[in-house]
Amino acid sequence: MEILNKLKILTDAAKYDVCASSACSQSNWGSKGFGNMSRMGVCHSFTPDGRCISLFKVLLTNQCINDCLYCINRKSNDRLKTCFGERELADLFIQFYKRNYVEGLFLTSGIYKNSEETMERMIKVIEILRFEYQFRGYIHLKVLPGVSPGLINKGAVLANRMSINLECPTTNKLELICPEKDFKHDLIAPMLSMKKIIKNDKTKIPAGQTTQMIIGASGENDREIITTSAWLYQKVNLCRIYYSAFIPVNQASNLPVKEPVSLKRESRLYQADWLMRRYGFAFQELPFDQTGNLPLDFDPKMAWAILNLDKFPIEINKASYRALLRIPGIGEISARRIIKLRKDFHITSLEELKNIGVVLKRAVNFILIKGKYFGQASFNNKILPILGENSLLPNQNQEQLAFAL
């Protein structure tokens, strides 16, 4: 098959694999050779000077022995199958790099014959890049299910970041859509191997490991997803978890879910994930409704604030950094600016908060400035929806939600 046709097929088939949005700014491969690390990452990320960093994301092959119901590359899917040779793909990437089309590589694959053989071929591609072409830039290597610790360690020497797709939050959910995969042996075990490698040798996988979950394909709720996410952050030390809303690309009649999942649900999961990783929220604090899902009408931070009105309003001039992060409309940057400004003078007005990046529309009803409350003195007639029978606040008066607008 002509190489351009292979490229079209294998890059298109890789588009459902979510790449890292950022990478590390360091390389362990020395200064000789070519290729460099971008401070802000490679996968269509933006550097401080506005440059877009692009990543060459490609499958080694779209042939696969597995029949995962959600996957476009599933065994039973009637699509044209092809594969790159190891040197063919390495040469192609270098040509793209030299033409300044891309700055890094994200390499994944279907499973051809078995995971071990396919993983060895993927590693061979990277060995050609590292040792023959002396490429020192960013490489993200996807680990295949059930791969042995020896191959994972071999890849860890070569790649900046590695990941394996978890797909589902629990064993029983995985069985529904990926019957050939074993949750603990094929997915969790390689994660723990990567964790051990990173812990024992800081030069290996310097950008850490990530994973991806398909949202909604197995009929799971948000509580199941976030429960697993919290466990992975605590026990596996993942850098990031990526959430990908299910898109029905197959006509699999036995899929639990047939319709595409709302992108708003995906967004709410990312927001909840951020609260756990960066804002100090515990899993138990996240605001799930009676169906076990995050509310779509509020972001999780606002929903938490509504559920905890007894903790507000908070005095801006006295609150700790962690307390500031709990206020809707205040993020990490604006919280740090508030702490810094308070060293020299007191904040006295809403305008000052606006000038340092606080979103007043969201924050004003939760704060005090030198003891003064600037929010609504009484609730108006604008009532937020509370999800009917699945209300987040079944025992609250709806008027208590009015000011959150």
N, C-alpha and C positions, 0 to 999 in steps of 0.2 A: 504494500500500500504506500502511496506517496506520502512523504513526511508531513506535508501541510494538512492532508486529510487526517492523519494520526493526531496531529496537534489539535485540530478542531474538535475531534471526538474526545480526546483525553483531557483537554482543558475544560470542555463543557461538562463532562462527567464529574469533574472535581469541584464544580461550583457550589455543591451542597455541603462541602466540608468547610466549616468555619475556621478561618485562620486566626492566628494571634494578631491582635490589634497593636501590639507593641512588642519590642524585643529588648535584648540587653545592649548596652553601649560599649561592651568590651569584647575582645577576642582573645582567645588563648593560643592563637596560631602565629604570633609574632608579627613583625613588621615587613618581612620579605614577602614577595608575591604581590597580588593585587586583590581588590575587594576590601571594603571597609564596613564598619558598623555604624548605623545611624542612631543617634541618641534617642529618638522617639520611636524607633522601630521601622518595620518594613511593609507591613500588609496594608497598603493604602492608608497609611497614617500620615500625619502632617508634622513636619519639624517646626520649631519656633519661627523660622524664617519663611514659612508657608510652603515649603517644598513637599510634594506628595511622594512618598516612598512606596514603590510598587514591588510586589512579590510575584514570582513565577510559580503559580499553583497548578500542579499537573499530576495526573495518575501515571504510574508506570504501565499499568494495564487496567482495562475496565472488565476483564474477564474475572469471574468470581465463582468459587465453589459453593458459596453460601446463598441462601434464598431469603434474605431479610425483606420482609413485606414492604417496608417503606422505601427501600433503596432502588434508585434508578438502575444500578448496576447488578441487580439481583440475577441469579443464575437463570431463572425462568423468563426474564424479561427479553422480549424479542427486539434486541438492538444490535447494531453492528459492533462486533468485538474486535479489538486490536491491542497492540502493545508496542512499547518502545524497547529497543535494545539498550543495554546499559550505556555503552559508549555513544550510541545515537542520541540519547537523552542528554548526557553530559555535554556533548558537543553542541547540541541545540541551545542549552542554557547558556553556555559560554558565548555563543554568537549573539544571543539576546543581550547578555550583560555587556559585551563590548560595544554594542550599538546603543547602550544606555536605555534599553527598554525596561529592564528590571534591575533590582539591586540585591535580591535574595531569592531563595528557593524554598517552596513548601512542597515536599514530596510525599505523596500518599499512593495507595494502590488498592485494587481489588486483590483477591487471593487466588493466585494461579497455582493449581495443583495442591499446595499446602502453604501454611503461613511461613514456615521456616525457609523454604526455597525462595518464596517471593521476597521475604525480608532480606535475604542474602543478596538478591539482585538489587534491591533498593540501596543497600549499603555499598554495593559495588559502584553505583552511580556516584555516590558521595566520595568514595575513595579516589575515583578518577579526578573529581573536581579538586579535592584537597591536595593530593600528592602529585598528580601529573600537571594540572593546570595551576596549582598553587593558589586556588581561590580561598580567600580568608574572610569572606563576608558571611552573612546570616543564612543558616540552613535550619529549617524546621522539618524534622523527620517524624512521620506518622508510624507508630508501632502497630503491628497487626495483632489481632486476637490470638492468644495462646502461644506467642513467641517465647522461646527459651531465654532465661536470664543471660546466657552467654552472648546471644545476638544483641540483646538490649544493651549490654555493656559495650559491645563493639560499636554500636551506633552512638552510644553516649560519648565516646571519644571524638566522634566526628561532628556531631550536631550541636547547635547552640540551644535548641529547644526540641523536646520530644513530647508526644501526646498519644493517647489511645482513646478512641471514642467509646464512652460508656453507653450512650444511646438511651438507656432507660434507668430509672432510679432504683428498681428492685428486681430481684430474681424472677418473680412471677410475671412482672410486666415485660421483661426481656423475652421470656418464653413465648409470649403472645406474638411478637413480631420478628424475633430472631431465634428460631427454635434450635439452630445448630450451635449457638454460642452458649458457653457456660459462664454465668455471671462472675463467680468467684475465681475460677481457674483461668479463664480466657481474658478477663478484663481487670479485675481487682489485683490479681497476682502480678501482672506486668507493672501496674502502677506502684505496687509496693517494692518491686525490684528497682524501679527508677528512683523511688524515694531513698532507698538504701545507697544507691550509687551516688546520688547528690550529697547525701549526708557524709559519706566516706571520702569523697574527692570533689572539692569545690571547683576544680577545673573542668569537670564533666557536666554536660548539660547546664552551662552557666545561666541560661535564661529560664531554667526550670521546666516543669511539665504542666500541661493543661489537659482538659478533656472537653467533650461536647455531649450534650443531651438533646435528643429530638423531643420537642415539646408537643404533647397531645396525641402522638401516634398510637400509644398503648392505652389511652383512656385514663392515665394517671392524673392526680390533682396536684396543685402547687405545693401543698404541704409535703407530699411524698418527695417531690423534686428537691425542695429546700432542705428537708431532713437529710437526704443523701448528700447534698452539697455541703451542709454544715459538717457532716462526718468526714467528707473528703478533705475539706480545709484543715480540719483538726488532726486527722490521722494520717493523711497522705501528703499534706503540705503542698497542695496544688497552688500554682500561681493564679490560675484563672479557670473558671468553668464557663463555657460558651453554651448559650441556649438558642436552639434553632427551631422556630415554629414549623410544625409539620406541614409539608406541601404534598398533596397526593399526586405523585408522579407515576404511579402504577395503578392498574385496575385489579388490585388484589381484593377479592370478595370477602376474605376472612380478616381484613384489617378491622380492629376495634373502632377506628375513626375513619370516616370517608371524606369529610370536608376539611379544607385548610384551616389551620388554627390562627386565631386573631394575632396580628403583630403587636397589638396592645398588651396581650397576655405575655408575650415574649419580653416586651419592654418592662412590665411590672416585675418579672423575675430578675431581670438585670438590675433593677432598682433595689429589690430586696437583697440580692447578692451583694451589691455595693454597700448597703447598710451594715451587713455582717462583716465584710472585709475591711471597710475603711471608716465606718462611723461608730463602731463599737457596740452595735446592737446584737443581742443574743437571739438565737433562733426562736426561743420561746416568746420573744417580744413581738415577733412579726404578726401582723393583723390578718389572719385567715378568717374567712367567713364560715358559715355552717357547712358548706360543701367542701371545705378544705382548700379553697382557692383564694388568691389575693383579690381584693376588690378592683374592678376595672375603672370605677368612677373616681377613685382617689389614688395617688401614688402611695406606696407603703408608709413613707415617712409622715405624710399628712394624716393618713388613716390612724397611725399610731398616736399622733398628737391628739386627734379627736377622741380616741379611746382613753387618753390620759390627761384630760383637762385639769385634773387636780394638781398636775405638775407645772402648770402655767398660770399666769405669765411669768417669764423669767427676766430678771434685771440684766440688761446688756452689759452694764458697767461692772458687774460682779461675777457673772457666770464663768465657770471653767470652760476650757476648750471643748471638752466632751459634752458639757451641757449645751454649749452654743450649737454643736453639730446636731442636736436633737430638735432644734427650732426649724420648722418649715421655712424655706427661703434662704437659709444660711448653709453654705457649703464649706469645704475645707479651706479654700482660698480666703473667702470673706471672714471665716472664723479666725484664721491666723492674722488677718489684717486688724480685726477688732482687738485681739490680744496685744498686738504690737502698738496700736494707737493708744490703748489704755495706759501704757507705761508713761506717757507724756501728758495726757489730758483726758478728761471725761468726755464721752460721747453725749451730746446734748440734743440732737435733732434727728428726725427721720431722714432729712436730706444728707446728713453725714453718712448714715448707714447706706443710703442709696449710692453715694459716691464711691463706696468701697466694695460694692457688688452685691449687697443684700437685696433679695427680691421682696420688696416691701408688700406687694399684694398678698404674698403668702405668709410673711413674717409678722405683719403689724398686729395681728390679733393674739399673738403669743408672747409679746415682749413688753417690758417696761424700760423707759429711758429716764434715769434719775428719779425713779419712783412714779413716773407719769405713764398712764395708759393711753395709747393713741388709737386703739381699735374701736370697734363699734360699741357704743354705750348700751345699745339694746339690739336684739335680733330683729332683722327685717323679714320680709315675706319670701326671700329667696332661699329655698330649702334644697339642699343637696339630696339626690336620690340615694336610698339606702338599700337597694337591691331586693326589695320586696320581702318574700318569705325567707330569703337567705341573707337577711340583714346582718351587716357587720355589728350593728348596735341594737339588738332586739329589745333591750330594756331602756333605751334612751329615747327621750323626746326628740322628735325630728328637728325642733327649733334649735337644739343645741348644735346642729350641724350648719346652721345658716352662715355663720361668720367665716367658715372655711372657704367660701368663694373668694 
